[in-house]
């Protein structure tokens, strides 16, 4: 069961469940992976036949619209299934030393995308002389994108002016941080998470957004961070909402 706790400086710390390393965990991991694989096979059939029928001439507008909705729903269900794999701790990790300066610069255009979509100002601030960290590069990018999409959508949905920043600091600059950790902050202005909702931000399906959102992005981010030996926390006040990812140096 996932629990949460507040740190002395006001961050809500995510404590995702430990699902790996036990016989029961391995069994349920295999069960979930198999279920998702089978379900995606069925969804691929729905998407394939929908695409074939949509290619036919003479379809009336109502039938075409229904088929397009069915195809979109199948695609959404497939994406959700993959996200559930990650949220359940069922993804494989390939941990290795990564130079964050180079890695983040290489993925900068992808990191900008959530803000660019809604024309929200974005800054990437990298401190010099960052040490390498031991991460799965692809999963680390997935965590950052989950946090950045959440931040950008919070600003866009608030109706208030705001901006998003990604700050990366070397060990020793953040007093509250664990020793030997690189600290990554994703912060947005313009929208505050109400205190009564803050405790639920890492819970699955706790989204207050529309039905197009699965409500599982921050759950996935917390689980993937934990699998990489990192910690994830959040703090929100009228000035800014900040997600703090603390990653051990390699």
N, C-alpha and C positions, 0 to 999 in steps of 0.2 A: 504494500500500500504506500502511495506516495505521500510524504509529509513535507511540511515547510516550517521554517523558523526564521525569526528576525535576528539579524546581527546587531551588535551594540550601535553601529553607525546607521542603522535604519534600512539595511538591505534585506529583502526577503530571499533566503537561500533555498534553492531547489534541491530536494533530496529524492531523486528518482529511485524506483525500486531496483534492487539487485536481482537480475533475472538470469545471470550467466554463472557458470562454474559449478552448479549442482546438477545431480541427475534429473531432478524434476524440471529445472530450468532448461536443460538440453532437450528434454522430451517436449516441453511446450514450445520451445523455439522451433523445433522440427515440425510440430503440428501447425503452427502459425505460418511458417514458410510454405508448407504444403498446401494449406488452405488458400493462401494468396495466389500461389501458382495455378491451382485449379480454377479459382475464380477468374483470374486474368485470362485463362483460356476461353472461358465462357463469354467474357466481356469482349474478347477479340472477335468472336463469332458474331456477336451483336453489332459491333462496329463495322465489321466487314460486310455483312449483309445489308446494313443500313446504307453504306457507301455505294454498294451495287445498285440498290433500288433507287437511290437518289440520282444515279446516272441515267435512269430511264426518262425518255421524253414523255410529255403529256401528263405528268403528275400535277394534280391540282394543288393550289397553294396550301390548303389545310393539311393534306397528306404530307407534303414536303416539309412543312413546319413541324409536324409531329415526328417525322423521321429524324430531322435534324436535332430535335430535343432529345430523342432516344439515343442518338449517337453521342451527343454531348454528355448525357447522363452516364453512359457506359465509360466514356473517357474519364469523367470525374471520379467514378467508382474505382477505376484502375489506379489513378493517382492516389486516391485515399488509401487503397490497399497497400501500396508501396510505403506510404507515410506511416501506416500502422505497423509495418515491419520494423521501421526505424524506432518508433515509439515503444515497441515491445522489446527493444534491445536485441533484435534478431539480425542486424546487419553485421557484416564482417569488417574488421578494422585492419588496416595495414599501417601501423604506426612506424614512423621514421623521422629522423631529424630534418627539419624544414627551416630554411632561412626566411623569416617572415617579411623582411624588407623586399626580397625578390618575389616571393609568392603573392603578397598583397598587391604589389604593383602590376604583376601579370594578370591578376583577376580584377583590376580596378574597374574596368568597363562593366563587368558583371555586377560588381558591388554598387555601382552608380544606378543601375537599371531601376530598382524600386522607386527611387526618388525622381529619376528622369521621367518615369511614366506619368507622374502627377505634377511635374515641374516644381519640385521642392528642392531648395538649395541643399547640396551635399558636400561635405568635406572629409577627406581622408588625411589624418594627421599621424605620421609615423615618426616616433622618436629615433634619433640616430643610434647606431651601435646596438641594435636589438640582437640578443643571443638567439641561436636556433631553438626551436621548440620541438617536442616529440609529439607529432599529430598524424592523423590520416588527412592528407591534404584535401581530398575531395569532400570528406565528411566535415572538416573544419569550414570549408567554403559553404557547405549546406547550413551549418549552424549560423554563420554570419548572415547569410541571405535570409534565413528565417527571422533573425532579429531585425534586419534592415527593412524587410517587407512590413513587419509589424510596426516599426517606427514610422515609416513613410505613410502607411495607411492610417495610423493614428493622427498624424498631422492633417492628412487630406480629409479625414472624416470629421475633424473638429470644426472645420469652417473658419479656423483662425490661422493667421500667418505663423509659420514655423520653419524649422530647418532640422537637418539630421547630420550628425557627425560620427565618425568612427575614429577613435583615438587609441593608439597602441603605445604602451609605456614599458620600459625595461624593468627588471627586478629592482626593488629598493626605493622606488619613487612613491609608491602607494603604501602608507603606514599600515593600513588594515589588511594588506595582502599577505598571502602565505609566502614564506621565504623561498627565493629562487623561482618565482613565477613571473611570467610576462602578463601584463594586465591589459585587457581589451575592453573598451567602453563604447557602447552604441547608445547615443543619447539623442533625444528629440525634444524640441521645444514646441509649444503651442497646444499641447494636450496632456492632461494629467489623468492618471488612473485613479479613480475614487478609492479611498481606503477600504471600503467594503468589498471591492472587486479585486484588490491587489492580491489577496490571499489565494485567489483562484487562477492566477495567470498561467501557472504551469500545469494546471489540471486539464486532462483531455476533454475536448468538446465543450469547453467553457466559454467559447467565443460569444461576444455580444454583437458581432457583425452579421451581415446578411447570409442567406443560405448558400452562397457561392463559396464561403469560407468554411473549412472543415473544423476549425477550432482546435487544431492539433499541432500547429507549427511550433509553438513555444514548448510543448511537451516533447516533441522530437528534438528540439535544440537542447533541452536539459538532459535527455537521455544520451544523446551523442556526445555532449560535453563530458558527462560522467564516464562514458566508455573510454574517453581519451585521457582520463585522469584530471580533467579540468573541473572547475566549479562555476556555476552560473547563478547570478543573483540579480534582483531588480530593486530599484528604489524610484519612487515617484513623488514629486511635489509640484507646486504651481510653476516653478521655474523650468523644470525638465523631468523627463522620465529617462532613467539610465539603466541599461542592462550591462552588468559587469561579468566578463568572462575572464577567469584567472587560469592561465595555462602553464604547467611546469616547463621550465627550460630543459633542453635536451642534455 
